[in-house]
Amino acid sequence: MLGLSLKRKLTDNQVANIFINALLETIDNGFVEVANMINEDVAFVRSPEIAVNANAEFGMIVIVGNLSFLESTFDPEQAGRVERLIFQKLSKIYGLNEGDFTKIIREYQSFITRVNHPSKNMIYGMSKAVFHKYNLNNFQDEYFRRMQAPNPLFLKRMDEVMTNFIWNWDAFFKKYKLNS
């Protein structure tokens, strides 16, 4: 009974560290399967032959997608603090100054919003972003290629994949509590 009420308290900095480490590990370990799934997808008339180490675009899409869920998870003030810490830490990991990294994130956010319009579903937007960033239109059958639109069956499969790359805040809060 005591174990249920004793959650480890974390600072914003610790939350940012756990979030970043887990997210980057998931991207690094999971992209091989994502690339293979895309390369073998029946929606394509020929394989896109995405290299299993070509995860840069995918990584940015996953980071942006997960950042979009911060605001719905935390109060606005804390979400802002955690996001700033995440930007500071990720900019160092990517070898960029914080301003340049923030600009890249904002460009990806804008891109996802644009390719996802009018939908507001972030998972769907992430799937569409993968489609466009990896130029998958070139590998579709003629009908969808001429429409310049992703095959909806591919997007549905990609949505299922992308849900595996979304941080599970419910599970996190069962184990941790945030310092006020």
Residue frames as qw, qx, qy, qz and C-alpha x, y, z in Angstrom:
[[0.000, 0.885, 0.465, 0.000, 0.00, 0.00, 0.00],
 [0.305, -0.793, 0.097, 0.518, 2.82, 2.43, 0.82],
 [0.468, -0.104, 0.580, 0.659, 4.54, 1.76, -2.51],
 [0.264, 0.659, 0.618, 0.337, 1.57, 3.11, -4.39],
 [0.087, -0.973, -0.213, 0.022, 1.74, 6.51, -2.76],
 [0.461, -0.691, 0.306, 0.465, 5.52, 6.88, -2.78],
 [0.709, 0.642, 0.170, 0.237, 6.42, 8.13, -6.21],
 [0.610, -0.177, 0.073, 0.769, 9.86, 9.43, -6.99],
 [0.117, 0.928, 0.185, -0.302, 9.82, 13.22, -7.27],
 [0.658, 0.200, 0.313, 0.655, 11.55, 14.72, -10.28],
 [0.049, -0.634, 0.014, 0.771, 12.65, 18.21, -11.24],
 [0.603, 0.730, 0.038, -0.319, 11.92, 19.70, -14.65],
 [0.140, 0.707, -0.667, -0.188, 15.55, 19.02, -15.55],
 [0.364, -0.167, 0.915, -0.057, 15.23, 15.34, -14.66],
 [0.651, 0.503, 0.485, -0.297, 12.00, 15.06, -16.65],
 [0.460, 0.795, -0.264, -0.296, 13.74, 16.58, -19.68],
 [0.051, -0.548, 0.829, 0.099, 16.69, 14.19, -19.33],
 [0.512, 0.082, 0.842, -0.152, 14.50, 11.09, -19.02],
 [0.612, 0.660, 0.267, -0.345, 12.32, 12.22, -21.92],
 [0.348, 0.780, -0.446, -0.266, 15.27, 12.93, -24.24],
 [0.173, -0.424, 0.888, 0.043, 17.23, 9.79, -23.39],
 [0.561, 0.222, 0.774, -0.192, 14.23, 7.50, -23.82],
 [0.581, 0.723, 0.140, -0.348, 13.09, 9.21, -27.01],
 [0.256, 0.737, -0.576, -0.244, 16.52, 9.11, -28.69],
 [0.300, -0.248, 0.921, -0.024, 17.01, 5.49, -27.68],
 [0.618, 0.416, 0.608, -0.275, 13.61, 4.58, -29.11],
 [0.509, 0.785, -0.139, -0.325, 14.37, 6.39, -32.37],
 [0.063, 0.632, -0.758, -0.152, 17.82, 4.78, -32.70],
 [0.325, -0.098, 0.936, -0.090, 16.57, 1.28, -31.90],
 [0.541, 0.461, 0.618, -0.336, 13.23, 1.49, -33.67],
 [0.375, 0.683, -0.225, -0.585, 14.09, 3.09, -36.99],
 [0.057, -0.270, 0.910, 0.310, 15.55, -0.12, -38.40],
 [0.270, 0.367, 0.883, -0.113, 12.10, -1.70, -38.16],
 [0.323, 0.740, 0.238, -0.540, 10.42, 1.43, -39.52],
 [0.165, 0.596, -0.559, -0.552, 12.73, 1.54, -42.54],
 [0.104, -0.046, 0.975, 0.192, 12.17, -2.17, -43.19],
 [0.322, 0.537, 0.708, -0.326, 8.39, -1.77, -42.87],
 [0.328, 0.751, -0.038, -0.572, 8.39, 1.11, -45.36],
 [0.065, 0.485, -0.748, -0.448, 10.73, -0.69, -47.76],
 [0.061, 0.075, 0.988, 0.118, 8.48, -3.77, -47.77],
 [0.388, 0.401, 0.465, -0.688, 5.11, -2.01, -47.77],
 [0.428, 0.354, 0.784, 0.278, 2.75, -3.26, -50.46],
 [0.218, 0.876, 0.283, -0.324, 1.59, 0.30, -51.18],
 [0.005, -0.764, 0.436, 0.475, 4.80, 0.87, -53.15],
 [0.873, 0.464, -0.060, -0.140, 5.39, -0.51, -56.63],
 [0.735, 0.336, -0.409, 0.425, 9.10, -0.62, -55.86],
 [0.657, -0.537, -0.338, 0.408, 10.99, -0.41, -52.61],
 [0.013, 0.990, -0.055, 0.133, 12.02, 3.07, -51.48],
 [0.812, 0.150, -0.305, 0.475, 15.21, 1.42, -50.18],
 [0.266, -0.882, 0.161, -0.353, 15.44, 3.66, -47.12],
 [0.504, 0.342, -0.672, 0.422, 18.72, 3.00, -45.37],
 [0.656, -0.540, -0.522, 0.075, 18.33, 1.70, -41.83],
 [0.498, -0.341, -0.245, 0.759, 20.64, 4.48, -40.60],
 [0.079, 0.352, 0.288, 0.887, 18.78, 7.32, -42.38],
 [0.309, -0.616, -0.709, 0.151, 16.86, 8.26, -39.25],
 [0.210, -0.086, -0.153, 0.962, 17.58, 12.01, -39.10],
 [0.324, -0.237, -0.317, -0.859, 14.29, 13.15, -40.66],
 [0.627, -0.397, -0.650, -0.164, 12.36, 10.52, -38.75],
 [0.487, -0.260, -0.530, 0.644, 14.00, 11.57, -35.49],
 [0.015, -0.008, 0.070, -0.997, 13.02, 15.20, -35.94],
 [0.496, -0.301, -0.484, -0.655, 9.44, 14.21, -36.79],
 [0.644, -0.379, -0.652, 0.126, 9.22, 12.07, -33.65],
 [0.332, -0.167, -0.385, 0.845, 10.72, 14.82, -31.48],
 [0.200, -0.114, -0.128, -0.965, 8.30, 17.42, -32.83],
 [0.579, -0.340, -0.608, -0.423, 5.35, 15.07, -32.46],
 [0.592, -0.366, -0.620, 0.361, 6.21, 14.36, -28.85],
 [0.176, -0.056, -0.229, 0.956, 6.77, 18.03, -28.06],
 [0.336, -0.308, -0.365, -0.812, 3.23, 18.72, -29.24],
 [0.648, -0.451, -0.601, -0.125, 1.91, 16.58, -26.40],
 [0.379, -0.010, -0.507, 0.774, 3.75, 18.53, -23.68],
 [0.212, -0.201, 0.054, -0.955, 1.12, 21.26, -23.53],
 [0.716, -0.295, -0.349, -0.529, -1.69, 18.80, -23.00],
 [0.759, -0.144, -0.581, 0.254, 0.29, 16.96, -20.31],
 [0.433, -0.225, -0.390, 0.781, 1.63, 19.82, -18.19],
 [0.029, 0.890, 0.324, -0.320, 0.29, 23.15, -17.11],
 [0.531, 0.816, 0.049, 0.225, 1.41, 25.86, -19.58],
 [0.161, -0.903, 0.388, -0.094, 4.14, 27.28, -17.33],
 [0.675, -0.395, 0.617, 0.087, 5.72, 23.92, -16.60],
 [0.805, 0.446, 0.357, 0.162, 5.37, 22.82, -20.24],
 [0.326, 0.922, -0.138, 0.155, 7.31, 25.93, -21.25],
 [0.365, -0.757, 0.540, -0.042, 10.07, 25.21, -18.73],
 [0.791, -0.093, 0.595, 0.103, 10.41, 21.58, -19.73],
 [0.704, 0.659, 0.219, 0.148, 10.36, 22.46, -23.44],
 [0.114, 0.936, -0.321, 0.087, 13.13, 25.06, -22.96],
 [0.537, -0.545, 0.644, 0.018, 15.25, 22.46, -21.16],
 [0.826, 0.245, 0.498, 0.103, 14.60, 19.94, -23.91],
 [0.524, 0.842, 0.008, 0.130, 15.64, 22.47, -26.56],
 [0.161, -0.860, 0.482, -0.042, 18.82, 23.35, -24.62],
 [0.657, -0.326, 0.678, 0.041, 19.81, 19.71, -24.22],
 [0.787, 0.419, 0.440, 0.109, 18.91, 18.59, -27.74],
 [0.365, 0.919, -0.147, 0.019, 20.71, 21.54, -29.31],
 [0.288, -0.707, 0.645, 0.036, 23.90, 20.37, -27.58],
 [0.748, 0.005, 0.662, 0.043, 23.33, 16.77, -28.71],
 [0.673, 0.644, 0.337, 0.138, 22.84, 17.95, -32.31],
 [0.590, -0.145, 0.145, 0.781, 25.82, 20.33, -32.08],
 [0.118, 0.650, 0.366, 0.656, 23.77, 23.46, -32.75],
 [0.004, -0.063, 0.403, -0.913, 23.19, 26.63, -30.82],
 [0.192, 0.396, 0.793, -0.422, 19.81, 26.75, -29.16],
 [0.352, 0.565, 0.044, -0.745, 18.42, 29.39, -31.51],
 [0.329, 0.349, -0.708, -0.519, 19.27, 27.38, -34.63],
 [0.048, -0.103, -0.991, 0.065, 17.86, 24.19, -33.12],
 [0.264, 0.480, 0.568, -0.614, 14.65, 25.97, -32.09],
 [0.382, 0.500, -0.275, -0.727, 14.31, 27.31, -35.65],
 [0.241, 0.159, -0.906, -0.311, 14.62, 23.75, -37.05],
 [0.070, 0.295, 0.893, -0.331, 11.98, 22.48, -34.62],
 [0.324, 0.545, 0.279, -0.721, 9.61, 25.32, -35.55],
 [0.350, 0.398, -0.565, -0.632, 10.16, 24.59, -39.26],
 [0.159, -0.042, -0.983, -0.086, 9.28, 20.93, -38.70],
 [0.179, 0.424, 0.692, -0.556, 6.21, 21.95, -36.68],
 [0.370, 0.536, -0.072, -0.755, 5.11, 24.20, -39.52],
 [0.276, 0.269, -0.808, -0.446, 5.80, 21.48, -42.09],
 [0.019, -0.195, -0.970, 0.146, 3.77, 18.88, -40.18],
 [0.270, 0.519, 0.457, -0.670, 0.90, 21.33, -39.74],
 [0.353, 0.494, -0.346, -0.715, 0.96, 22.16, -43.47],
 [0.292, 0.151, -0.881, -0.341, 1.02, 18.55, -44.75],
 [0.040, -0.257, -0.917, 0.303, -1.58, 17.55, -42.17],
 [0.293, 0.233, 0.146, -0.916, -4.06, 20.35, -42.91],
 [0.340, -0.614, 0.030, -0.712, -6.98, 20.33, -42.14],
 [0.815, -0.341, -0.467, 0.049, -6.50, 17.50, -39.67],
 [0.237, -0.803, 0.372, -0.400, -5.26, 18.29, -36.15],
 [0.964, -0.253, 0.077, -0.008, -4.33, 14.66, -35.39],
 [0.120, -0.821, 0.542, 0.132, -0.58, 14.72, -34.65],
 [0.663, -0.145, 0.722, 0.136, -0.06, 11.00, -35.28],
 [0.655, 0.624, 0.416, 0.088, -1.57, 11.37, -38.75],
 [0.185, 0.966, -0.174, -0.051, 0.58, 14.47, -39.31],
 [0.413, -0.613, 0.653, 0.165, 3.71, 12.57, -38.31],
 [0.715, 0.173, 0.659, 0.155, 2.85, 9.78, -40.76],
 [0.512, 0.828, 0.216, 0.071, 2.30, 12.27, -43.56],
 [0.082, -0.915, 0.378, 0.116, 5.56, 14.02, -42.68],
 [0.599, -0.303, 0.706, 0.225, 7.45, 10.72, -42.97],
 [0.675, 0.522, 0.507, 0.121, 5.81, 10.17, -46.36],
 [0.343, 0.936, 0.026, 0.072, 6.92, 13.57, -47.64],
 [0.265, -0.839, 0.464, 0.106, 10.37, 13.81, -46.00],
 [0.557, -0.250, 0.756, 0.236, 11.36, 10.43, -47.42],
 [0.335, 0.425, -0.450, -0.711, 9.91, 11.27, -50.88],
 [0.410, 0.057, 0.907, -0.083, 7.73, 8.19, -50.86],
 [0.590, 0.589, 0.175, -0.523, 5.39, 9.56, -53.52],
 [0.298, 0.609, -0.629, -0.381, 7.97, 8.50, -56.12],
 [0.005, -0.194, 0.981, -0.002, 7.43, 4.84, -55.19],
 [0.524, 0.276, 0.581, -0.558, 3.62, 4.67, -55.27],
 [0.455, 0.401, 0.736, 0.300, 1.43, 3.34, -58.04],
 [0.207, 0.275, 0.357, 0.868, 0.55, 5.80, -60.77],
 [0.262, -0.738, -0.536, -0.315, -2.88, 6.74, -59.36],
 [0.514, -0.788, -0.211, 0.265, -1.58, 8.04, -56.02],
 [0.559, -0.177, 0.182, 0.790, 1.65, 9.35, -57.52],
 [0.142, 0.469, 0.419, 0.764, -0.30, 11.60, -59.93],
 [0.378, -0.816, -0.380, -0.216, -2.52, 12.77, -57.10],
 [0.304, 0.477, -0.476, 0.673, 0.65, 13.45, -55.07],
 [0.625, -0.486, 0.210, -0.574, -1.14, 12.01, -52.06],
 [0.106, -0.328, 0.921, -0.180, -0.16, 9.12, -49.82],
 [0.536, -0.178, -0.766, -0.308, -1.99, 5.85, -50.23],
 [0.549, -0.543, 0.146, -0.618, -4.45, 5.87, -47.29],
 [0.961, -0.194, -0.194, -0.016, -3.65, 2.22, -46.51],
 [0.638, 0.274, -0.360, 0.623, 0.02, 3.09, -46.12],
 [0.117, -0.544, 0.241, -0.795, -0.89, 6.04, -43.87],
 [0.806, -0.440, -0.061, -0.392, -3.03, 3.79, -41.71],
 [0.920, -0.053, -0.255, 0.291, -0.14, 1.36, -41.25],
 [0.412, 0.407, -0.282, 0.765, 2.24, 4.25, -40.61],
 [0.433, -0.620, 0.069, -0.651, -0.13, 5.69, -37.97],
 [0.923, -0.352, -0.138, -0.068, 0.07, 2.39, -36.11],
 [0.762, 0.159, -0.244, 0.578, 3.86, 2.54, -36.25],
 [0.126, 0.569, -0.161, 0.797, 4.04, 6.17, -35.14],
 [0.648, -0.646, -0.078, -0.396, 1.96, 5.51, -32.01],
 [0.908, -0.209, -0.201, 0.303, 4.88, 3.39, -30.79],
 [0.531, 0.235, -0.134, 0.803, 7.08, 6.48, -30.82],
 [0.264, -0.713, -0.079, -0.645, 4.83, 8.66, -28.66],
 [0.134, 0.251, -0.712, 0.642, 5.93, 9.10, -25.07],
 [0.515, -0.493, -0.679, -0.174, 3.53, 7.42, -22.64],
 [0.068, -0.488, 0.325, -0.807, 2.92, 10.16, -20.07],
 [0.787, -0.412, -0.087, -0.450, 0.32, 8.08, -18.21],
 [0.920, -0.076, -0.302, 0.239, 2.86, 5.34, -17.48],
 [0.408, 0.407, -0.327, 0.749, 5.44, 7.97, -16.55],
 [0.307, -0.507, 0.199, -0.780, 3.16, 9.62, -13.99],
 [0.893, -0.332, -0.234, -0.194, 2.34, 6.27, -12.41],
 [0.837, -0.038, -0.272, 0.473, 6.00, 6.00, -11.50],
 [0.409, 0.057, -0.160, 0.897, 7.04, 9.64, -10.99],
 [0.111, -0.888, -0.423, 0.141, 5.74, 12.82, -9.46],
 [0.424, 0.584, 0.009, 0.692, 6.90, 16.31, -10.40],
 [0.355, -0.365, -0.386, 0.769, 8.32, 18.76, -7.90],
 [0.106, 0.896, 0.427, 0.060, 6.22, 21.91, -7.74]]
